[in-house]
Amino acid sequence: MAIKPFNEQLKTNRLKTKAECEQALVDMLEPAMELMIKGGRYGRFRMSDSGAVYSQDRTSIEGFCRLLWGLGPLFSKTNRHNINRFGHWWQFTTESIIRGTTPGDPDYWGSPLLDYDQLFVEMGAITAFLYETEDDFYAQLTDEQQTNILDWLQQVNDHVVPTCNWLLFQAMVNTWLVAHGRPECQKQIDEDFATTNSHYLGHGWSYDGFVDHIDNYIPFAYQFFTLVLVGLTKGDDEQSRLLRERATPFVESYANWFAADGACLPYGRSLDYRFAQAAFWGAAAFAGIEPPEGWTLGDYKRLLMGNLRWWFQQNMFQSDGLIPIGYAYPNMNMAEGYNGPASAYWALKTFIFLCLPDDDPFWSVRESEDFKFEPVKVQPEPHMIVEHSKTGQEVRAYVAGQHNWQHAHGEAKYEKFVYSSTFAFSVPKGGVTLAQGAYDSALAVSEGEYFWRTMFTDEKEWALHDDYVYTLWQPWENVSIQNYVVPFMPWHARVHVIDTERTLHLAEGSFALPDYGETVEAAGTAAGADAPKSLFYRTAEGITGLVASDGFDVDLSVPEPNTNLQFPKTRIPQQTRVIEPGKYVFVSLYLGDRENESLDADGHVVLPTVTLDGDTLTVEANGQTRTVKFAEFKA
């Protein structure tokens, strides 16, 4: 089979039939499988030699195991014809598992494993593969080979496993062990679910080890792995019923993270896993999760296929068809320390829906024509106000009280003012200059022209309201900054109350867009100087810009390349000012317009009016008025 450069054939795959979905999976697997087999070592995929927090050998074992998330569905009971169709893949995969779990074999994956071992995560993929192909693989093994697999997997119970989503992998492994002659492992399953159940927050959301750490890991870990386990085991015990019950309200909540064009809100860590964003919808279909009232299986299918189609239009592949570290394009800058060379293939778990039999209603139901979205939805569990544009083509989230110090660029991935599916956020290359920092949707402060910092609320005061979010941040002990952010799609207002005993340099950015655009004039600005300072920038993706606060200068900043998740080179409308010690109140407006709602008939941006009277902000735009009273205001 010829491989088109960059896997271009995926861009024209309709994803309308099971055969087309299977072909998409094969197209992504083929470059990796052929390279892995040529590598000549069983149970390892050495895609490249970039480092991770675990060993180089572990990254290669991880690479092999990540491919199992696609290989399992491809060779599952309902698709066993593919064992002959891709016989050399099947042989290499099954032989790898046998050798990897056989003590003394040159390709053995090792024992004893370590506390916090990365291979505990990969055991989840191995276990899923065992379930999916049991009749054709595990059941055909000798007693000794089966025992080797069970013994190797059981090491997960002999070491420390972090109290986060990793417990779900431990539960998966032990469920397999219990089903294959080791009933004593049930105790560990009960303990794991007792812990993860204690992380439950409501509406299907849990937290992942830290209460202020709620991101895409919840749908593609806490929800996904529990539903896959329920689906693989056909579980009907009390815990399985509980997991099913939690998934139903999560449907309505998580759906609001998606836009009508198929994009999902990029937020938080592990965005390297790309279309794992849609894995929940595949798992919900696989586990037979009952849709909420007013929802259908066709809604699941639209959200799933829409996200896959969106991703297949991005430049996420290398020229050889492999998926490297990155988001919408190859990008090492945005990675976490645990992103190995082939970590991105975790996204293949989204294809769990291929395990569904050919006569399952999922294959015959039509994708819903209408995209369900709520224009504004307060989501207390992830601390967000989630807002959609007029036709739902863009989704954005206004966040307060989230915080992550454990992983790279946590301040950019969790604590910017706004996150958007159209205007994806940037992560810094450095903090010395504004160009290095790429401070979109953030206020950066410095004591000079160099060494900038943005909001990092370790000791935090925050609040989520129906119509605004609030945070208090102290970049230094004698500097406090109150932030109030008010949604008003396609605009939003930001109010900062700054009390400083230091001279500060301030720089605040709007959304980022690609660097091939043009500036846009505001209505009325050409005629006179009374209009406030403003700057607007347009590309094919939309318009971004700002109306500056009094005393600020505006400019179109040019960040370092490869800072933005979506666009390799960007521009960011920005306002800057230097302030002396004292107390200040700044009010500014920010535009991110996907649907040209902000333009008049002549193509000029119509400026809203904004006033702050004491603790009350009023914004008027497009014939609408929003008045917001700030409960925490301390000017």
C-alpha positions as CSV (number, residue, x, y, z in Angstrom):
1,M,0.0,0.0,0.0
2,A,1.5,3.3,-1.0
3,I,1.7,6.0,1.7
4,K,1.0,9.5,0.5
5,P,3.4,12.1,2.0
6,F,2.0,13.5,5.3
7,N,-0.9,11.0,5.2
8,E,-2.8,13.4,2.9
9,Q,-5.4,10.8,2.1
10,L,-6.9,11.3,5.5
11,K,-8.1,14.7,4.5
12,T,-10.5,13.3,2.0
13,N,-11.8,10.3,4.1
14,R,-15.5,10.9,4.7
15,L,-15.6,8.7,7.8
16,K,-19.2,7.8,6.9
17,T,-18.9,4.0,6.9
18,K,-17.2,1.4,9.1
19,A,-14.8,0.6,6.2
20,E,-13.8,4.3,5.9
21,C,-13.2,4.5,9.6
22,E,-11.1,1.4,9.6
23,Q,-9.1,2.7,6.6
24,A,-8.4,5.9,8.6
25,L,-7.0,3.8,11.4
26,V,-4.9,1.7,9.0
27,D,-3.5,4.8,7.3
28,M,-2.2,6.1,10.6
29,L,-1.0,2.7,11.8
30,E,0.9,1.7,8.5
31,P,3.8,4.2,8.7
32,A,4.4,3.3,12.3
33,M,4.0,-0.4,11.9
34,E,6.3,-0.7,8.9
35,L,9.0,1.4,10.7
36,M,8.6,-0.6,13.9
37,I,8.9,-4.0,12.1
38,K,11.9,-2.8,10.1
39,G,13.5,-1.8,13.5
40,G,13.9,-5.5,14.1
41,R,13.2,-5.6,17.8
42,Y,10.0,-7.1,19.2
43,G,7.9,-5.0,21.6
44,R,9.6,-1.7,20.8
45,F,8.9,1.2,18.5
46,R,11.9,3.5,18.3
47,M,10.3,6.4,16.5
48,S,13.1,8.9,17.5
49,D,15.4,9.6,20.4
50,S,13.9,12.6,22.0
51,G,13.8,12.2,25.8
52,A,11.1,11.8,28.4
53,V,11.2,11.5,32.2
54,Y,11.5,7.7,31.8
55,S,14.3,5.7,30.1
56,Q,15.0,5.5,26.4
57,D,14.0,1.8,26.5
58,R,10.8,2.7,28.2
59,T,10.0,5.2,25.5
60,S,10.4,2.5,22.8
61,I,8.2,0.0,24.8
62,E,5.6,2.8,25.3
63,G,5.7,3.4,21.5
64,F,4.8,-0.2,20.8
65,C,2.1,-0.3,23.5
66,R,0.5,3.0,22.2
67,L,-0.1,1.3,18.9
68,L,-2.0,-1.4,20.6
69,W,-4.8,1.0,21.2
70,G,-5.4,0.9,17.4
71,L,-4.3,-2.7,16.8
72,G,-6.8,-4.1,19.4
73,P,-9.9,-2.7,17.6
74,L,-8.4,-3.6,14.2
75,F,-8.0,-7.3,15.2
76,S,-11.0,-7.5,17.6
77,K,-13.5,-10.3,17.5
78,T,-15.8,-8.4,15.2
79,N,-12.9,-7.6,12.8
80,R,-10.9,-10.9,13.0
81,H,-10.7,-10.9,9.1
82,N,-8.0,-8.4,9.5
83,I,-5.7,-11.0,11.1
84,N,-5.2,-12.5,7.6
85,R,-5.3,-9.1,5.9
86,F,-2.5,-7.7,8.0
87,G,-0.8,-11.0,9.0
88,H,2.7,-9.6,9.4
89,W,1.3,-6.9,11.8
90,W,-0.5,-9.6,13.8
91,Q,2.5,-11.8,14.0
92,F,4.8,-9.0,15.1
93,T,2.3,-7.7,17.7
94,T,1.5,-11.0,19.3
95,E,5.1,-12.2,19.2
96,S,6.1,-8.9,20.9
97,I,3.7,-9.5,23.8
98,I,4.9,-13.1,24.2
99,R,8.5,-12.1,24.2
100,G,8.0,-8.9,26.2
101,T,6.5,-11.0,29.1
102,T,8.9,-14.0,28.9
103,P,11.7,-13.8,31.5
104,G,15.1,-14.3,29.9
105,D,14.0,-13.4,26.4
106,P,16.3,-10.7,24.9
107,D,13.2,-8.5,24.3
108,Y,11.7,-9.0,27.8
109,W,10.1,-5.9,29.2
110,G,11.7,-6.4,32.6
111,S,11.2,-7.2,36.2
112,P,11.2,-6.0,38.8
113,L,9.6,-2.8,37.6
114,L,9.9,0.4,39.5
115,D,7.7,2.6,41.6
116,Y,5.8,5.0,39.4
117,D,6.9,3.0,36.3
118,Q,5.7,4.2,33.0
119,L,4.9,0.7,32.0
120,F,2.0,0.7,34.5
121,V,0.3,3.1,32.0
122,E,1.1,0.9,29.1
123,M,-0.3,-2.2,30.9
124,G,-3.7,-0.6,30.1
125,A,-3.1,-0.9,26.4
126,I,-1.9,-4.5,26.8
127,T,-4.9,-5.4,28.9
128,A,-7.4,-3.9,26.4
129,F,-5.7,-5.8,23.5
130,L,-5.9,-9.0,25.5
131,Y,-9.7,-8.5,26.0
132,E,-10.3,-7.4,22.4
133,T,-8.4,-10.4,20.9
134,E,-8.8,-13.0,23.6
135,D,-10.1,-15.8,21.4
136,D,-7.5,-15.4,18.7
137,F,-4.5,-14.7,20.9
138,Y,-4.6,-15.3,24.6
139,A,-6.7,-18.5,24.4
140,Q,-4.3,-20.0,21.9
141,L,-1.2,-19.6,24.1
142,T,0.4,-22.3,26.2
143,D,-0.2,-22.4,29.9
144,E,3.4,-21.1,30.5
145,Q,2.9,-18.2,28.1
146,Q,-0.4,-17.2,29.8
147,T,1.3,-17.4,33.2
148,N,4.1,-15.2,32.0
149,I,1.7,-12.6,30.9
150,L,-0.3,-12.7,34.1
151,D,2.9,-12.6,36.2
152,W,4.3,-9.6,34.3
153,L,1.1,-7.7,34.6
154,Q,0.7,-8.5,38.3
155,Q,3.8,-6.4,39.0
156,V,1.6,-3.3,39.0
157,N,0.4,-4.5,42.5
158,D,4.0,-4.6,43.9
159,H,5.0,-1.0,43.4
160,V,3.8,2.5,44.1
161,V,1.2,3.8,41.7
162,P,0.3,7.5,41.8
163,T,-3.2,8.3,43.1
164,C,-4.4,9.8,39.8
165,N,-5.7,8.3,36.5
166,W,-3.0,5.7,36.8
167,L,-5.2,3.8,39.2
168,L,-7.6,3.2,36.4
169,F,-4.9,1.2,34.5
170,Q,-4.2,-0.8,37.7
171,A,-7.9,-1.5,37.9
172,M,-8.0,-2.7,34.3
173,V,-5.1,-5.0,34.8
174,N,-6.5,-6.5,38.0
175,T,-9.9,-7.0,36.4
176,W,-8.2,-9.2,33.7
177,L,-6.2,-11.0,36.5
178,V,-9.4,-11.8,38.4
179,A,-11.1,-13.1,35.3
180,H,-8.1,-15.4,34.6
181,G,-7.7,-17.2,37.9
182,R,-6.4,-14.7,40.4
183,P,-9.4,-13.7,42.5
184,E,-7.3,-12.2,45.2
185,C,-6.7,-9.2,42.9
186,Q,-10.3,-8.0,43.5
187,K,-9.1,-6.3,46.7
188,Q,-6.9,-4.0,44.6
189,I,-9.7,-3.2,42.2
190,D,-12.0,-2.2,45.1
191,E,-9.2,0.0,46.6
192,D,-8.6,1.7,43.2
193,F,-12.2,2.6,42.7
194,A,-12.6,3.7,46.2
195,T,-9.9,6.3,45.6
196,T,-11.0,7.4,42.1
197,N,-14.6,7.5,43.3
198,S,-13.5,10.0,46.0
199,H,-12.2,12.3,43.2
200,Y,-15.7,12.6,41.7
201,L,-17.1,16.2,41.6
202,G,-20.4,16.0,39.7
203,H,-21.9,16.2,36.2
204,G,-19.5,13.3,35.2
205,W,-16.3,15.3,36.2
206,S,-13.6,14.1,38.5
207,Y,-10.3,15.7,39.4
208,D,-7.0,14.0,38.4
209,G,-5.1,13.8,41.6
210,F,-5.3,17.5,42.3
211,V,-8.5,19.3,43.0
212,D,-7.6,22.4,41.0
213,H,-6.4,20.4,38.0
214,I,-9.3,19.6,35.8
215,D,-8.7,19.3,32.0
216,N,-9.0,17.0,29.0
217,Y,-7.6,14.2,31.1
218,I,-11.0,13.7,32.7
219,P,-12.8,12.8,29.4
220,F,-9.9,10.9,27.9
221,A,-8.8,9.1,31.1
222,Y,-11.3,9.0,34.0
223,Q,-14.3,8.7,31.7
224,F,-12.7,6.8,28.8
225,F,-10.9,4.0,30.7
226,T,-13.8,3.3,33.0
227,L,-16.2,3.1,30.1
228,V,-13.8,0.9,28.1
229,L,-13.5,-1.4,31.1
230,V,-17.3,-1.6,31.4
231,G,-17.6,-2.2,27.7
232,L,-14.9,-4.9,27.5
233,T,-16.2,-6.8,30.5
234,K,-19.9,-6.2,29.9
235,G,-19.9,-5.2,33.6
236,D,-23.1,-5.1,35.5
237,D,-21.9,-4.9,39.1
238,E,-22.6,-1.9,41.3
239,Q,-19.4,-0.1,40.3
240,S,-20.1,-0.6,36.6
241,R,-23.6,0.8,37.0
242,L,-22.2,3.8,38.9
243,L,-19.7,4.5,36.0
244,R,-22.5,4.3,33.5
245,E,-24.7,6.7,35.5
246,R,-21.9,9.2,35.7
247,A,-21.3,9.1,32.0
248,T,-24.8,10.2,31.0
249,P,-24.7,13.7,32.6
250,F,-21.1,14.0,31.3
251,V,-22.5,13.9,27.7
252,E,-24.2,17.2,28.0
253,S,-21.4,18.8,30.0
254,Y,-18.4,17.7,27.8
255,A,-20.3,18.4,24.5
256,N,-20.0,22.1,25.4
257,W,-16.2,21.8,24.9
258,F,-16.8,21.2,21.1
259,A,-17.5,23.6,18.3
260,A,-19.7,23.0,15.3
261,D,-16.7,22.7,13.0
262,G,-15.5,19.6,15.0
263,A,-12.7,21.4,17.0
264,C,-12.4,20.8,20.7
265,L,-11.4,23.4,23.3
266,P,-7.6,23.1,23.7
267,Y,-7.0,23.4,27.4
268,G,-4.5,22.0,29.9
269,R,-1.8,19.4,29.5
270,S,-1.4,16.4,27.3
271,L,-2.7,18.1,24.1
272,D,0.0,16.0,22.3
273,Y,-2.7,13.3,22.4
274,R,-4.7,15.2,19.7
275,F,-7.9,13.4,18.8
276,A,-8.1,11.6,22.1
277,Q,-10.3,14.6,22.7
278,A,-13.0,12.6,21.0
279,A,-12.3,9.3,22.7
280,F,-15.1,9.7,25.2
281,W,-17.7,9.6,22.4
282,G,-16.2,6.4,21.0
283,A,-16.2,4.9,24.4
284,A,-19.7,6.0,25.2
285,A,-20.9,4.3,22.0
286,F,-18.9,1.2,22.8
287,A,-20.2,0.9,26.3
288,G,-23.8,1.6,25.3
289,I,-24.1,4.7,27.4
290,E,-27.7,5.9,27.4
291,P,-27.9,9.4,26.0
292,P,-29.5,12.1,28.2
293,E,-33.0,13.2,27.5
294,G,-33.1,15.0,24.1
295,W,-29.8,13.4,23.0
296,T,-29.2,10.5,20.6
297,L,-26.6,8.1,19.4
298,G,-26.4,10.3,16.3
299,D,-25.1,13.2,18.5
300,Y,-22.3,11.0,19.8
301,K,-21.5,10.1,16.3
302,R,-21.4,13.7,15.1
303,L,-19.1,14.8,17.9
304,L,-16.8,11.8,17.4
305,M,-16.5,12.0,13.6
306,G,-16.6,15.8,13.5
307,N,-13.5,15.9,15.8
308,L,-11.7,13.3,13.7
309,R,-12.4,15.2,10.5
310,W,-11.2,18.4,12.1
311,W,-7.9,16.7,13.1
312,F,-7.4,15.1,9.7
313,Q,-7.4,18.6,8.2
314,Q,-4.5,19.7,10.5
315,N,-0.8,19.4,9.6
316,M,-0.1,17.0,12.5
317,F,1.8,14.4,10.4
318,Q,5.5,14.3,9.5
319,S,6.3,13.8,5.8
320,D,6.7,10.1,6.5
321,G,3.1,9.9,7.9
322,L,4.2,9.5,11.5
323,I,2.6,11.6,14.3
324,P,5.3,13.4,16.3
325,I,5.0,15.4,19.5
326,G,2.9,18.5,18.9
327,Y,-0.6,19.7,18.4
328,A,-1.8,21.0,15.1
329,Y,1.7,20.8,13.7
330,P,5.0,19.1,15.0
331,N,6.0,21.1,18.1
332,M,8.4,20.0,20.9
333,N,8.0,23.4,22.6
334,M,4.6,22.6,24.0
335,A,5.4,19.2,25.3
336,E,5.3,17.8,28.9
337,G,8.2,15.8,30.3
338,Y,6.3,12.6,29.9
339,N,5.7,13.0,26.2
340,G,7.9,10.4,24.6
341,P,8.6,10.3,20.8
342,A,5.5,8.1,20.1
343,S,3.3,9.2,23.0
344,A,0.9,10.8,20.6
345,Y,-0.4,7.4,19.4
346,W,-2.4,7.3,22.6
347,A,-4.9,9.0,20.5
348,L,-5.6,5.7,18.7
349,K,-7.8,4.7,21.7
350,T,-10.5,6.8,20.1
351,F,-11.0,4.0,17.6
352,I,-12.5,1.7,20.3
353,F,-15.8,2.1,18.5
354,L,-14.4,-0.2,15.7
355,C,-15.0,-3.1,18.2
356,L,-18.7,-2.6,17.7
357,P,-20.3,-5.4,15.6
358,D,-21.2,-4.7,12.0
359,D,-24.9,-4.8,12.9
360,D,-24.6,-2.4,15.9
361,P,-27.0,0.7,15.5
362,F,-23.9,2.9,15.6
363,W,-23.0,2.0,12.0
364,S,-26.5,2.7,10.6
365,V,-27.5,5.7,12.6
366,R,-27.0,9.1,10.8
367,E,-24.9,11.7,12.4
368,S,-27.1,14.4,13.8
369,E,-27.5,17.4,11.5
370,D,-27.9,19.9,14.3
371,F,-25.0,20.7,16.5
372,K,-26.2,21.0,20.1
373,F,-24.6,23.8,22.1
374,E,-25.5,26.2,24.9
375,P,-24.6,29.8,24.1
376,V,-23.3,30.3,27.6
377,K,-22.9,27.5,30.2
378,V,-21.3,27.8,33.7
379,Q,-19.4,24.6,34.5
380,P,-18.5,24.6,38.2
381,E,-16.3,21.5,38.1
382,P,-13.6,22.8,35.7
383,H,-14.2,26.3,37.0
384,M,-15.3,27.7,33.6
385,I,-17.8,29.8,31.9
386,V,-18.1,28.1,28.5
387,E,-19.4,30.3,25.6
388,H,-20.1,29.6,21.9
389,S,-20.2,32.0,19.0
390,K,-23.5,32.7,17.2
391,T,-23.6,29.5,15.1
392,G,-21.4,27.5,17.4
393,Q,-18.3,27.6,15.1
394,E,-16.1,28.7,18.1
395,V,-16.1,27.7,21.7
396,R,-14.2,29.5,24.4
397,A,-13.7,29.1,28.1
398,Y,-13.2,31.7,30.8
399,V,-11.3,30.1,33.6
400,A,-10.6,30.8,37.3
401,G,-8.9,28.8,40.1
402,Q,-7.1,26.2,38.0
403,H,-3.5,25.7,38.7
404,N,-0.7,23.3,37.6
405,W,2.9,23.5,38.8
406,Q,3.8,19.9,38.1
407,H,4.2,20.1,34.3
408,A,5.8,22.4,31.7
409,H,4.1,25.7,30.9
410,G,1.4,25.1,33.5
411,E,0.8,28.9,33.7
412,A,0.0,29.0,30.0
413,K,-2.0,25.8,29.8
414,Y,-4.2,26.5,32.8
415,E,-4.2,30.2,33.9
416,K,-4.7,32.4,30.9
417,F,-7.9,34.5,31.0
418,V,-9.6,32.8,28.0
419,Y,-9.1,29.6,25.9
420,S,-10.6,29.2,22.4
421,S,-11.0,26.5,19.8
422,T,-10.4,29.0,17.0
423,F,-7.7,31.2,18.6
424,A,-5.6,28.5,20.2
425,F,-3.3,29.6,23.1
426,S,0.5,29.9,23.0
427,V,3.2,28.6,25.3
428,P,6.4,30.5,25.9
429,K,9.8,29.7,24.6
430,G,11.3,31.8,27.4
431,G,10.4,34.7,29.7
432,V,13.1,37.2,28.9
433,T,11.3,39.1,26.1
434,L,7.7,39.6,25.1
435,A,8.5,37.8,21.8
436,Q,9.6,34.7,23.7
437,G,6.6,34.8,26.0
438,A,3.9,35.0,23.3
439,Y,1.5,36.4,25.9
440,D,-1.9,35.9,24.3
441,S,-5.0,36.1,26.5
442,A,-2.7,37.1,29.4
443,L,-1.4,40.0,31.4
444,A,2.4,39.9,31.7
445,V,4.3,42.0,34.3
446,S,7.9,42.8,34.7
447,E,10.2,45.2,36.6
448,G,11.9,46.2,33.4
449,E,12.0,45.4,29.7
450,Y,13.0,41.8,30.4
451,F,12.0,38.8,32.5
452,W,8.2,38.7,32.3
453,R,5.7,36.7,34.4
454,T,2.0,35.9,34.0
455,M,-0.7,34.8,36.4
456,F,0.4,31.8,38.6
457,T,-2.0,31.6,41.5
458,D,-0.3,29.2,43.9
459,E,-2.0,31.0,46.9
460,K,-5.2,31.9,45.2
461,E,-8.5,33.7,45.7
462,W,-10.9,33.1,42.9
463,A,-14.6,33.0,42.1
464,L,-16.8,31.6,39.3
465,H,-20.0,33.6,38.8
466,D,-22.8,33.3,36.2
467,D,-21.5,36.3,34.3
468,Y,-17.8,36.8,35.1
469,V,-14.7,35.1,36.6
470,Y,-12.5,36.5,39.3
471,T,-8.9,35.8,40.4
472,L,-6.5,37.5,42.8
473,W,-2.8,37.2,41.9
474,Q,0.3,38.4,43.6
475,P,3.4,38.3,41.4
476,W,5.4,39.8,44.3
477,E,4.5,40.1,48.0
478,N,4.0,43.9,47.6
479,V,2.0,43.7,44.3
480,S,-1.6,42.4,44.1
481,I,-3.7,42.2,40.9
482,Q,-7.4,41.6,40.9
483,N,-8.6,40.2,37.5
484,Y,-12.3,40.3,36.4
485,V,-13.1,38.8,33.0
486,V,-16.6,39.3,31.5
487,P,-17.8,37.2,28.5
488,F,-19.6,39.0,25.8
489,M,-19.1,37.0,22.6
490,P,-17.3,37.8,20.3
491,W,-15.9,40.3,22.8
492,H,-14.9,40.1,26.4
493,A,-14.0,42.7,29.0
494,R,-11.1,42.6,31.4
495,V,-10.8,44.7,34.5
496,H,-7.6,44.8,36.5
497,V,-7.2,46.4,39.9
498,I,-3.4,46.7,40.5
499,D,-2.0,47.7,43.8
500,T,1.8,47.9,43.5
501,E,4.7,49.2,45.6
502,R,7.0,48.6,42.6
503,T,7.4,50.2,39.2
504,L,5.9,47.8,36.7
505,H,6.0,47.2,33.0
506,L,2.6,45.8,31.8
507,A,1.9,43.9,28.5
508,E,-1.5,42.4,27.8
509,G,-2.4,40.4,24.7
510,S,-5.5,39.5,22.8
511,F,-5.8,36.3,20.8
512,A,-3.2,35.1,18.4
513,L,-3.7,34.5,14.7
514,P,-1.3,33.5,11.8
515,D,1.2,36.0,10.6
516,Y,-0.1,36.4,7.1
517,G,-3.0,38.7,8.0
518,E,-3.8,42.4,7.8
519,T,-4.9,45.1,10.2
520,V,-8.5,46.2,10.2
521,E,-9.8,49.7,10.8
522,A,-12.3,50.4,13.5
523,A,-15.5,52.2,12.6
524,G,-15.0,55.9,13.2
525,T,-11.3,55.8,14.0
526,A,-10.3,57.3,10.6
527,A,-12.3,60.5,11.3
528,G,-11.0,61.7,14.6
529,A,-8.8,61.2,17.6
530,D,-11.6,60.9,20.2
531,A,-11.9,57.1,19.7
532,P,-9.9,55.0,22.2
533,K,-6.7,53.4,21.1
534,S,-7.5,50.1,19.4
535,L,-5.9,47.5,17.1
536,F,-7.5,44.8,15.1
537,Y,-5.9,42.0,13.0
538,R,-7.7,39.7,10.5
539,T,-6.8,36.5,8.8
540,A,-9.0,33.8,7.1
541,E,-9.5,32.3,10.6
542,G,-11.1,35.4,12.0
543,I,-10.4,38.8,13.7
544,T,-8.6,39.4,16.9
545,G,-7.9,42.7,18.6
546,L,-8.4,45.0,21.5
547,V,-9.6,48.4,22.7
548,A,-6.9,49.6,25.1
549,S,-7.3,51.0,28.5
550,D,-6.4,54.7,29.1
551,G,-2.7,55.4,29.0
552,F,-1.7,52.2,27.1
553,D,0.1,52.0,23.8
554,V,-1.0,49.3,21.2
555,D,1.1,47.3,18.8
556,L,1.0,44.1,16.8
557,S,3.6,41.8,18.5
558,V,5.5,39.2,16.6
559,P,6.1,36.2,18.9
560,E,8.8,33.5,18.5
561,P,7.9,30.8,16.0
562,N,6.4,27.6,17.3
563,T,4.9,29.1,20.4
564,N,1.2,28.8,19.4
565,L,-0.5,25.4,19.4
566,Q,-2.4,26.0,16.1
567,F,-0.2,28.3,14.0
568,P,3.6,28.0,13.6
569,K,4.0,31.8,13.2
570,T,1.6,34.3,14.8
571,R,0.8,38.0,15.6
572,I,-0.8,39.1,18.8
573,P,-2.5,42.5,19.3
574,Q,-1.0,43.9,22.5
575,Q,-1.3,46.8,24.8
576,T,1.7,48.0,26.9
577,R,2.3,50.6,29.7
578,V,4.7,51.4,32.5
579,I,3.2,52.3,35.9
580,E,4.7,53.8,39.0
581,P,3.9,52.6,42.6
582,G,0.3,53.2,43.4
583,K,-3.2,51.8,42.8
584,Y,-4.8,51.6,39.4
585,V,-7.9,50.3,37.7
586,F,-7.7,49.4,34.0
587,V,-10.6,48.4,31.8
588,S,-10.0,47.0,28.3
589,L,-11.9,45.1,25.6
590,Y,-10.8,42.1,23.6
591,L,-12.1,40.7,20.4
592,G,-11.9,37.2,19.0
593,D,-14.4,37.1,16.1
594,R,-14.8,33.8,14.1
595,E,-18.0,34.8,12.4
596,N,-17.5,38.5,11.5
597,E,-20.1,39.5,14.0
598,S,-18.1,42.6,15.0
599,L,-18.0,44.2,11.5
600,D,-20.3,46.9,10.0
601,A,-21.4,46.9,6.3
602,D,-18.1,48.5,5.3
603,G,-16.0,45.8,7.0
604,H,-14.9,48.0,9.9
605,V,-14.9,46.8,13.5
606,V,-17.8,48.4,15.5
607,L,-16.4,49.4,18.9
608,P,-18.4,48.6,22.0
609,T,-18.8,51.1,24.7
610,V,-17.6,50.1,28.2
611,T,-18.0,52.0,31.5
612,L,-17.0,51.1,35.1
613,D,-19.0,52.8,37.8
614,G,-17.7,51.7,41.1
615,D,-18.1,48.0,41.2
616,T,-20.4,47.8,38.2
617,L,-19.3,47.3,34.6
618,T,-21.6,48.0,31.6
619,V,-20.7,46.9,28.1
620,E,-22.8,47.7,25.0
621,A,-22.3,46.1,21.6
622,N,-24.4,44.9,18.7
623,G,-27.5,46.5,20.2
624,Q,-27.1,44.5,23.4
625,T,-26.1,45.7,26.9
626,R,-24.6,43.6,29.7
627,T,-24.3,45.0,33.2
628,V,-22.1,43.1,35.7
629,K,-21.6,43.8,39.4
630,F,-18.3,42.6,40.9
631,A,-18.8,41.1,44.3
632,E,-15.1,41.1,45.1
633,F,-14.3,44.6,43.9
634,K,-11.7,46.4,46.1
635,A,-10.7,49.5,44.3
